[in-house]
Amino acid sequence: MTRKIAFLCSGGGGNLRFVAQAITLGLLGDARLCIVLTDRECLANQFARDQGISTRVMDFSRTEQVNIGAALADAGADIVVTNVHRILGPALVEAFAGKLVNLHYSLLPAYAGMIGTAPVKAALAEGAKFIGVTAHDVTVEVDAGRPIAQAVIPTDPEDTVDTVMDAVFRAGCLTLLGALASRADMVEVSTCRLHDREVAFNPPLPFSTSAFDDDFWQTLARYPSHATISRPRS
């Protein structure tokens, strides 16, 4: 059975592009992207159109979220990645309970309720020795759902948001992919090197990270500058 993955986005669609590449590399079995819904016209829409994925700009206000649910249902979404910078109302969350996955740039429950890079800034400002990312179930209470997968990243005293965000973004991509690939509770930890930092993942990533070298990440970051989805050689 093909798993259909939907994305709700607000910006550049970096996680969307990463998951699309991972699907092309065969790391999510027969999964495919079925629809991309955004709250504004953005690079995520452009990427979806470039890849032939259905995409729409929609009103995410509480009173209009019934239309979001209808679009997701019509697309047959089995999993919905909620990267959009909007709070989803109770009706939408309940309608897709168990299907919504969010990525947060902290080791939840630390720094819950913050958006984008704000949790990273807060952690560094407070002198955190480790920062991280969490892929978690979405519940009515913001950032309160059960963690599915997490990655922990060590910091240096002189770190700033600029020096750590490449590692955070890459760890977030891999953590999200791990959450999409396997939602089973596991206690083991796997590690890989990201932007000169040893990053630990729990549960362990159920795939090899060898395809995600520096060239891969740099190409992902350069979109839309003539970037294409690379298919593995047969």
PANU-901665 format. One record per residue (C-alpha): residue in three letters; y, z, x. Coordinates in steps of 0.05 Angstrom, whole numbers, padded with zeros to 5 digits, always signed. Example, Ala and Ser with C-alpha at 12.3 -4.5 7.8 and 13.67 -1.06 7.14 Angstrom:
% PANU-901665
ALA-00090+00156+00246SER-00021+00143+00273
% end
This chain:
% PANU-901665
MET+00000+00000+00000THR+00067-00021+00029ARG+00117+00035+00035LYS+00187+00015+00014ILE+00244+00050+00050ALA+00316+00051+00023PHE+00379+00072+00060LEU+00442+00103+00033CYS+00497+00090+00084SER+00571+00099+00098GLY+00584+00069+00166GLY+00555+00031+00225GLY+00482+00035+00203GLY+00456+00056+00271ASN+00395+00093+00242LEU+00383+00035+00195ARG+00383-00015+00252PHE+00336+00030+00292VAL+00286+00036+00235ALA+00289-00039+00224GLN+00272-00050+00297ALA+00216+00002+00293ILE+00186-00034+00234THR+00188-00099+00272LEU+00152-00065+00330GLY+00098-00043+00282LEU+00112+00032+00288LEU+00114+00045+00213GLY+00052+00006+00193ASP+00065-00039+00134ALA+00130-00005+00113ARG+00191-00048+00098LEU+00264-00038+00081CYS+00275-00052+00008ILE+00350-00039-00004VAL+00413-00013+00029LEU+00465+00021-00015THR+00533+00040+00012ASP+00596+00075-00013ARG+00641+00024+00021GLU+00636-00044+00055CYS+00612-00028+00126LEU+00568-00053+00183ALA+00507-00028+00147ASN+00519-00081+00093GLN+00530-00135+00145PHE+00465-00117+00180ALA+00426-00116+00115ARG+00453-00185+00096ASP+00437-00212+00166GLN+00365-00188+00158GLY+00356-00212+00086ILE+00353-00141+00058SER+00383-00128-00011THR+00448-00090-00005ARG+00503-00067-00052VAL+00568-00027-00048MET+00566+00026-00103ASP+00605+00083-00133PHE+00575+00149-00109SER+00617+00194-00153ARG+00575+00244-00192THR+00586+00210-00259GLU+00563+00143-00231GLN+00502+00165-00191VAL+00457+00146-00248ASN+00469+00075-00225ILE+00447+00093-00154GLY+00382+00120-00183ALA+00371+00058-00224ALA+00382+00012-00163LEU+00332+00053-00122ALA+00281+00053-00178ASP+00289-00022-00188ALA+00277-00032-00113GLY+00214+00010-00117ALA+00238+00058-00063ASP+00184+00105-00038ILE+00228+00139+00014VAL+00304+00143+00013VAL+00343+00159+00077THR+00408+00193+00056ASN+00456+00175+00112VAL+00514+00167+00063HIS+00573+00216+00072ARG+00569+00238+00000ILE+00537+00296-00036LEU+00481+00275-00082GLY+00483+00307-00151PRO+00426+00347-00181ALA+00403+00292-00228LEU+00393+00242-00171VAL+00361+00293-00125GLU+00313+00315-00179ALA+00296+00244-00199PHE+00275+00228-00127ALA+00248+00297-00107GLY+00202+00291-00048LYS+00228+00222-00030LEU+00296+00238-00001VAL+00303+00248+00075ASN+00368+00267+00110LEU+00384+00269+00184HIS+00430+00325+00208TYR+00459+00333+00278SER+00439+00406+00287LEU+00378+00450+00289LEU+00382+00471+00216PRO+00395+00521+00187ALA+00449+00525+00241TYR+00514+00489+00223ALA+00492+00468+00154GLY+00543+00433+00110MET+00578+00397+00167ILE+00582+00321+00170GLY+00573+00272+00228THR+00588+00300+00297ALA+00620+00364+00270PRO+00557+00406+00281VAL+00553+00382+00353LYS+00626+00400+00366ALA+00616+00468+00335ALA+00553+00483+00376LEU+00586+00463+00441ALA+00649+00503+00424GLU+00606+00565+00414GLY+00570+00555+00480ALA+00502+00536+00452LYS+00449+00527+00506PHE+00411+00478+00462ILE+00434+00430+00408GLY+00390+00386+00366VAL+00375+00344+00305THR+00337+00356+00241ALA+00305+00308+00192HIS+00295+00346+00128ASP+00279+00341+00054VAL+00340+00336+00009THR+00350+00390-00043VAL+00407+00406-00090GLU+00434+00456-00040VAL+00466+00418+00018ASP+00425+00417+00082ALA+00377+00470+00055GLY+00314+00428+00048ARG+00251+00440+00089PRO+00255+00411+00160ILE+00206+00354+00169ALA+00219+00341+00243GLN+00267+00368+00296ALA+00287+00353+00367VAL+00320+00402+00415ILE+00368+00379+00470PRO+00390+00423+00528THR+00464+00427+00545ASP+00505+00437+00608PRO+00566+00483+00610GLU+00612+00424+00623ASP+00584+00382+00565THR+00631+00351+00514VAL+00615+00313+00450ASP+00626+00249+00489THR+00574+00267+00542VAL+00520+00288+00493MET+00527+00241+00434ASP+00485+00185+00464ALA+00427+00233+00472VAL+00439+00263+00403PHE+00440+00194+00370ARG+00377+00172+00405ALA+00341+00237+00390GLY+00363+00230+00318CYS+00335+00160+00312LEU+00268+00181+00340THR+00266+00245+00298LEU+00280+00205+00235LEU+00226+00155+00254GLY+00177+00212+00265ALA+00194+00241+00197LEU+00183+00174+00164ALA+00118+00163+00200SER+00088+00231+00188ARG+00109+00288+00142ALA+00050+00333+00161ASP+00064+00403+00187MET+00046+00407+00261VAL+00059+00458+00316GLU+00052+00414+00378VAL+00113+00388+00415SER+00123+00320+00448THR+00178+00304+00498CYS+00213+00242+00524ARG+00273+00228+00567LEU+00336+00205+00531HIS+00400+00190+00568ASP+00378+00233+00628ARG+00358+00292+00584GLU+00288+00317+00568VAL+00285+00321+00492ALA+00230+00358+00455PHE+00205+00336+00386ASN+00167+00376+00334PRO+00123+00351+00302PRO+00104+00306+00360LEU+00124+00234+00353PRO+00064+00195+00326PHE+00082+00133+00368SER+00097+00113+00439THR+00170+00113+00460SER+00159+00063+00516ALA+00192+00006+00477PHE+00256+00046+00471ASP+00284+00038+00542ASP+00357+00037+00562ASP+00362-00038+00548PHE+00337-00026+00477TRP+00389+00028+00464GLN+00446-00013+00494THR+00428-00073+00451LEU+00425-00028+00389ALA+00495-00001+00406ARG+00525-00070+00416TYR+00511-00096+00345PRO+00540-00142+00317SER+00553-00176+00384HIS+00499-00229+00379ALA+00445-00176+00373THR+00378-00197+00343ILE+00316-00160+00322SER+00265-00171+00378ARG+00194-00183+00357PRO+00136-00163+00402ARG+00102-00219+00439SER+00033-00238+00413
% end
